[in-house]
């Protein structure tokens, strides 16, 4: 898999922006990607050094609209921590 296929999108929420000050960034990643592939993809795309990666499988949630109901899609979330001597990711700098 290419690095662009592994990192789907950054997660932009209040909680993830608080983590960005400590060099902890949150991404939606491919469901089949493992921690090593995620770390290599982040290093390749953003040019930073990754210290560790934590992953979470997010279950689909039941949603209703009137009588109709269904589940949102399941996806995988990755919390990426950078090393202290690594530079910040510029994409998140504009959000804070």
Secondary structure, DSSP 8 states (H G I E B T S, - for coil): --HHHHEEEE---HHHHHHHTTTEEEEEE-TT--HHHHHHHHHHHH---EEEEEEEEE---EEEETTEEEE---EEEEEEEE-TTS---HHHHTT-
